[in-house]
Amino acid sequence: MQSPHHSAPSVEQAREDYEEHRRYCRQCALGPSPCAAAKHLRRVYNNAMRTTQPTAPRRPAAR
C-alpha cells in the first residue's frame, strides 16, 4: 500500500491492483457484485484514467 506522500497511482498500476484484487478476493469470487474494496480500487482506476484524458470543453447548462 502506498503512503499518503506518494502521488496518485498510474493508470496501469491502478488497473493491475483492481484486477489482482478481483482474482484473489474470496468475496468477489463468490458473487456477481464486487466487494467494497474492489469498488474502491475501481474508483481509483477511473480517477487515474480521468487525469490522463484531456478535458473536453464544457457545454453551457440548459435553462
N, CA, C and O atoms as a MOPAC input file, in Angstrom:
PM7 MOZYME 1SCF
protein

 N      0.84600 1    -1.17800 1     0.00000 1
 C      0.00000 1     0.00000 1     0.00000 1
 C      0.88700 1     1.23500 1     0.00000 1
 O      1.94400 1     1.25200 1     0.63000 1
 N      0.45100 1     2.25800 1    -0.70600 1
 C      1.25100 1     3.46600 1    -0.81900 1
 C      1.02300 1     4.37900 1     0.36700 1
 O     -0.06500 1     4.42000 1     0.94000 1
 N      2.07000 1     5.11400 1     0.72800 1
 C      1.92100 1     6.08400 1     1.79800 1
 C      1.24400 1     7.33200 1     1.24100 1
 O      1.23700 1     7.53200 1     0.02600 1
 N      0.67800 1     8.17100 1     2.09600 1
 C     -0.02700 1     9.36700 1     1.61800 1
 C      0.89300 1    10.37700 1     0.94100 1
 O      0.41200 1    11.30900 1     0.29700 1
 N      2.20100 1    10.20900 1     1.07500 1
 C      3.13100 1    11.16100 1     0.48500 1
 C      3.40200 1    10.88900 1    -0.98500 1
 O      4.01100 1    11.71800 1    -1.66200 1
 N      2.95800 1     9.73500 1    -1.49700 1
 C      3.16700 1     9.40100 1    -2.89700 1
 C      2.08300 1    10.04800 1    -3.74700 1
 O      0.99300 1    10.35000 1    -3.26200 1
 N      2.40000 1    10.25900 1    -5.03100 1
 C      1.40500 1    10.80400 1    -5.94000 1
 C      0.39700 1     9.70700 1    -6.28900 1
 O      0.55500 1     8.55400 1    -5.88900 1
 N     -0.62800 1    10.08100 1    -7.03300 1
 C     -1.66400 1     9.13500 1    -7.42400 1
 C     -1.04300 1     8.00300 1    -8.24700 1
 O     -0.05700 1     8.21800 1    -8.95200 1
 N     -1.61700 1     6.80100 1    -8.15800 1
 C     -1.05500 1     5.68400 1    -8.90400 1
 C     -1.24800 1     5.87500 1   -10.40700 1
 O     -2.17200 1     6.55800 1   -10.84900 1
 N     -0.36100 1     5.26000 1   -11.17600 1
 C     -0.50400 1     5.31800 1   -12.62100 1
 C     -1.72400 1     4.50900 1   -13.02900 1
 O     -2.22100 1     3.68300 1   -12.26400 1
 N     -2.19100 1     4.75200 1   -14.22300 1
 C     -3.35500 1     4.03100 1   -14.73600 1
 C     -3.06200 1     2.53700 1   -14.76100 1
 O     -3.89400 1     1.72900 1   -14.34600 1
 N     -1.88700 1     2.17200 1   -15.24300 1
 C     -1.52500 1     0.75500 1   -15.33600 1
 C     -1.46600 1     0.11600 1   -13.95400 1
 O     -1.95300 1    -1.00100 1   -13.77700 1
 N     -0.88400 1     0.79400 1   -12.97600 1
 C     -0.80100 1     0.24500 1   -11.62200 1
 C     -2.18700 1     0.11300 1   -11.00800 1
 O     -2.47600 1    -0.88500 1   -10.34800 1
 N     -3.04100 1     1.09600 1   -11.21200 1
 C     -4.39800 1     1.04200 1   -10.67000 1
 C     -5.17800 1    -0.11900 1   -11.28000 1
 O     -5.91200 1    -0.81600 1   -10.58000 1
 N     -5.01400 1    -0.32400 1   -12.59000 1
 C     -5.70600 1    -1.43100 1   -13.25800 1
 C     -5.20100 1    -2.77300 1   -12.72500 1
 O     -5.99400 1    -3.67700 1   -12.45800 1
 N     -3.88700 1    -2.90000 1   -12.57100 1
 C     -3.32100 1    -4.14500 1   -12.05100 1
 C     -3.80400 1    -4.42700 1   -10.63000 1
 O     -4.13300 1    -5.56700 1   -10.30000 1
 N     -3.84700 1    -3.40200 1    -9.79700 1
 C     -4.32400 1    -3.56700 1    -8.41800 1
 C     -5.76500 1    -4.06300 1    -8.40400 1
 O     -6.10400 1    -4.97400 1    -7.64900 1
 N     -6.60700 1    -3.46700 1    -9.23300 1
 C     -8.02400 1    -3.85800 1    -9.29600 1
 C     -8.16700 1    -5.29900 1    -9.78400 1
 O     -8.87500 1    -6.09700 1    -9.17000 1
 N     -7.50100 1    -5.62900 1   -10.87900 1
 C     -7.62700 1    -6.97600 1   -11.43300 1
 C     -7.06800 1    -8.04000 1   -10.49000 1
 O     -7.64100 1    -9.12200 1   -10.35900 1
 N     -5.95500 1    -7.73100 1    -9.83700 1
 C     -5.38900 1    -8.68700 1    -8.88500 1
 C     -6.34200 1    -8.90400 1    -7.72000 1
 O     -6.52800 1   -10.03900 1    -7.28000 1
 N     -6.94000 1    -7.85000 1    -7.22100 1
 C     -7.89700 1    -7.98500 1    -6.13200 1
 C     -9.06400 1    -8.87400 1    -6.54900 1
 O     -9.46200 1    -9.77000 1    -5.80500 1
 N     -9.60800 1    -8.62800 1    -7.72900 1
 C    -10.75400 1    -9.42100 1    -8.19200 1
 C    -10.38700 1   -10.89400 1    -8.34700 1
 O    -11.23400 1   -11.76500 1    -8.14900 1
 N     -9.14000 1   -11.18000 1    -8.69600 1
 C     -8.71200 1   -12.58000 1    -8.84400 1
 C     -8.60800 1   -13.29200 1    -7.50500 1
 O     -8.94900 1   -14.47100 1    -7.40800 1
 N     -8.14500 1   -12.60400 1    -6.47800 1
 C     -7.81600 1   -13.26800 1    -5.21800 1
 C     -8.78100 1   -13.02500 1    -4.07000 1
 O     -8.64200 1   -13.64900 1    -3.01800 1
 N     -9.74600 1   -12.14700 1    -4.23800 1
 C    -10.70400 1   -11.86800 1    -3.16600 1
 C    -11.77700 1   -12.95100 1    -3.13100 1
 O    -12.42400 1   -13.22000 1    -4.14300 1
 N    -11.96400 1   -13.56400 1    -1.98500 1
 C    -12.98300 1   -14.61300 1    -1.85900 1
 C    -14.38700 1   -14.05900 1    -2.05000 1
 O    -15.22800 1   -14.70300 1    -2.67800 1
 N    -14.64700 1   -12.87400 1    -1.51600 1
 C    -15.98300 1   -12.29700 1    -1.63300 1
 C    -16.31600 1   -11.96400 1    -3.08700 1
 O    -17.43700 1   -12.20600 1    -3.53300 1
 N    -15.35800 1   -11.41500 1    -3.82500 1
 C    -15.58200 1   -11.09400 1    -5.23300 1
 C    -15.79200 1   -12.36200 1    -6.05800 1
 O    -16.56000 1   -12.36100 1    -7.02000 1
 N    -15.10400 1   -13.44800 1    -5.67800 1
 C    -15.21400 1   -14.70400 1    -6.41500 1
 C    -16.55300 1   -15.39400 1    -6.17500 1
 O    -17.02800 1   -16.13600 1    -7.03500 1
 N    -17.16300 1   -15.15900 1    -5.02300 1
 C    -18.39800 1   -15.85300 1    -4.68100 1
 C    -19.63700 1   -15.26300 1    -5.33700 1
 O    -20.58600 1   -15.99300 1    -5.62100 1
 N    -19.64800 1   -13.97800 1    -5.58100 1
 C    -20.86700 1   -13.36200 1    -6.09300 1
 C    -20.63000 1   -12.50900 1    -7.31800 1
 O    -19.48900 1   -12.21900 1    -7.67800 1
 N    -21.71200 1   -12.10900 1    -7.95400 1
 C    -21.58300 1   -11.29800 1    -9.16700 1
 C    -21.20100 1    -9.84300 1    -8.89100 1
 O    -20.65100 1    -9.17200 1    -9.76400 1
 N    -21.48800 1    -9.35600 1    -7.68500 1
 C    -21.16500 1    -7.95800 1    -7.39400 1
 C    -19.84000 1    -7.87500 1    -6.63100 1
 O    -19.55400 1    -8.71400 1    -5.77600 1
 N    -19.04100 1    -6.86200 1    -6.94500 1
 C    -17.73300 1    -6.73400 1    -6.28000 1
 C    -17.87500 1    -6.26800 1    -4.83100 1
 O    -18.87800 1    -5.65900 1    -4.46000 1
 N    -16.87200 1    -6.55900 1    -4.03000 1
 C    -16.86400 1    -6.12400 1    -2.63400 1
 C    -16.50900 1    -4.63000 1    -2.56000 1
 O    -16.17500 1    -4.01400 1    -3.57300 1
 N    -16.58200 1    -4.07100 1    -1.37700 1
 C    -16.31300 1    -2.64200 1    -1.18600 1
 C    -14.88300 1    -2.28100 1    -1.57500 1
 O    -14.64800 1    -1.21500 1    -2.14500 1
 N    -13.93200 1    -3.15200 1    -1.27500 1
 C    -12.53800 1    -2.87500 1    -1.63800 1
 C    -12.37200 1    -2.84100 1    -3.15200 1
 O    -11.64500 1    -1.99600 1    -3.67400 1
 N    -13.03800 1    -3.74800 1    -3.86000 1
 C    -12.96200 1    -3.76500 1    -5.32000 1
 C    -13.59200 1    -2.50100 1    -5.90000 1
 O    -13.08400 1    -1.93800 1    -6.86900 1
 N    -14.68700 1    -2.06300 1    -5.30900 1
 C    -15.33000 1    -0.82500 1    -5.77700 1
 C    -14.39500 1     0.36600 1    -5.58900 1
 O    -14.30900 1     1.23600 1    -6.45500 1
 N    -13.70100 1     0.40200 1    -4.46300 1
 C    -12.75000 1     1.48200 1    -4.20700 1
 C    -11.61200 1     1.45100 1    -5.22500 1
 O    -11.24600 1     2.48500 1    -5.78400 1
 N    -11.05600 1     0.26400 1    -5.46600 1
 C     -9.96700 1     0.14200 1    -6.42500 1
 C    -10.41800 1     0.52800 1    -7.82900 1
 O     -9.64000 1     1.09200 1    -8.59800 1
 N    -11.66200 1     0.22900 1    -8.16200 1
 C    -12.19000 1     0.62000 1    -9.47300 1
 C    -12.29800 1     2.14300 1    -9.56700 1
 O    -12.00300 1     2.72200 1   -10.61400 1
 N    -12.71900 1     2.79500 1    -8.47800 1
 C    -12.77300 1     4.26800 1    -8.46900 1
 C    -11.38600 1     4.87100 1    -8.62800 1
 O    -11.21700 1     5.86500 1    -9.33400 1
 N    -10.38400 1     4.27400 1    -7.97100 1
 C     -9.00500 1     4.74600 1    -8.11100 1
 C     -8.57900 1     4.64200 1    -9.57400 1
 O     -7.96600 1     5.56300 1   -10.11200 1
 N     -8.90100 1     3.52600 1   -10.21000 1
 C     -8.57500 1     3.33000 1   -11.62300 1
 C     -9.29200 1     4.36300 1   -12.48700 1
 O     -8.67100 1     4.98400 1   -13.35100 1
 N    -10.58700 1     4.55200 1   -12.26500 1
 C    -11.35000 1     5.53100 1   -13.05000 1
 C    -10.78900 1     6.93900 1   -12.87400 1
 O    -10.68900 1     7.69000 1   -13.84400 1
 N    -10.42500 1     7.29800 1   -11.65600 1
 C     -9.85100 1     8.63100 1   -11.41400 1
 C     -8.50300 1     8.78500 1   -12.11200 1
 O     -8.19700 1     9.85100 1   -12.64600 1
 N     -7.70100 1     7.73100 1   -12.10800 1
 C     -6.41200 1     7.78700 1   -12.80500 1
 C     -6.63100 1     7.95300 1   -14.30400 1
 O     -5.89200 1     8.68500 1   -14.96200 1
 N     -7.63500 1     7.28200 1   -14.84400 1
 C     -7.95500 1     7.42600 1   -16.27100 1
 C     -8.38000 1     8.85900 1   -16.58200 1
 O     -7.98000 1     9.42400 1   -17.60000 1
 N     -9.19200 1     9.44300 1   -15.70100 1
 C     -9.66900 1    10.81200 1   -15.93500 1
 C     -8.52700 1    11.81800 1   -15.94300 1
 O     -8.57000 1    12.79200 1   -16.69400 1
 N     -7.51500 1    11.59900 1   -15.12600 1
 C     -6.41100 1    12.55600 1   -15.05900 1
 C     -5.53200 1    12.49600 1   -16.30000 1
 O     -4.82200 1    13.45600 1   -16.59900 1
 N     -5.56800 1    11.37100 1   -17.03500 1
 C     -4.74500 1    11.25200 1   -18.22800 1
 C     -5.45400 1    11.72900 1   -19.48800 1
 O     -4.80800 1    11.97700 1   -20.50700 1
 N     -6.77400 1    11.85900 1   -19.42800 1
 C     -7.53000 1    12.27500 1   -20.61000 1
 C     -7.60800 1    13.79000 1   -20.66500 1
 O     -7.75300 1    14.44600 1   -19.63400 1
 N     -7.51200 1    14.35200 1   -21.87500 1
 C     -7.66700 1    15.79900 1   -21.99600 1
 C     -9.10600 1    16.19700 1   -21.65400 1
 O    -10.05000 1    15.45200 1   -21.91600 1
 N     -9.24700 1    17.35800 1   -21.07900 1
 C    -10.57500 1    17.80100 1   -20.69900 1
 C    -11.31700 1    18.33500 1   -21.91500 1
 O    -10.75400 1    19.06300 1   -22.73400 1
 N    -12.56300 1    17.97100 1   -22.01800 1
 C    -13.40500 1    18.44200 1   -23.11500 1
 C    -14.02000 1    19.77200 1   -22.70300 1
 O    -14.27200 1    20.00000 1   -21.52000 1
 N    -14.26200 1    20.64800 1   -23.66700 1
 C    -14.91000 1    21.90800 1   -23.31700 1
 C    -16.31500 1    21.65200 1   -22.77200 1
 O    -17.04100 1    20.79500 1   -23.27900 1
 N    -16.67900 1    22.38300 1   -21.76400 1
 C    -17.99500 1    22.19000 1   -21.14200 1
 C    -19.06500 1    22.90000 1   -21.93600 1
 O    -18.86400 1    23.99800 1   -22.45700 1
 N    -20.20000 1    22.25000 1   -22.01400 1
 C    -21.35000 1    22.87100 1   -22.67500 1
 C    -22.08100 1    23.72600 1   -21.65700 1
 O    -22.11800 1    23.38000 1   -20.47600 1
 N    -22.66300 1    24.83700 1   -22.08900 1
 C    -23.42400 1    25.64400 1   -21.13800 1
 C    -24.65500 1    24.87500 1   -20.65900 1
 O    -25.23100 1    24.07300 1   -21.39500 1
 N    -25.03900 1    25.13200 1   -19.42700 1
 C    -26.19300 1    24.45500 1   -18.85000 1
 C    -27.47600 1    24.89700 1   -19.56000 1
 O    -27.65200 1    26.07500 1   -19.87100 1
 N    -28.36100 1    23.93800 1   -19.81000 1
 C    -29.64900 1    24.25000 1   -20.44700 1
 C    -30.56700 1    24.89400 1   -19.42300 1
 O    -30.61800 1    24.48100 1   -18.26500 1
 N    -31.27800 1    25.89100 1   -19.86200 1
 C    -32.21200 1    26.56600 1   -18.94300 1
 C    -33.60500 1    26.50300 1   -19.45800 1
 O    -34.52400 1    27.01600 1   -18.81900 1

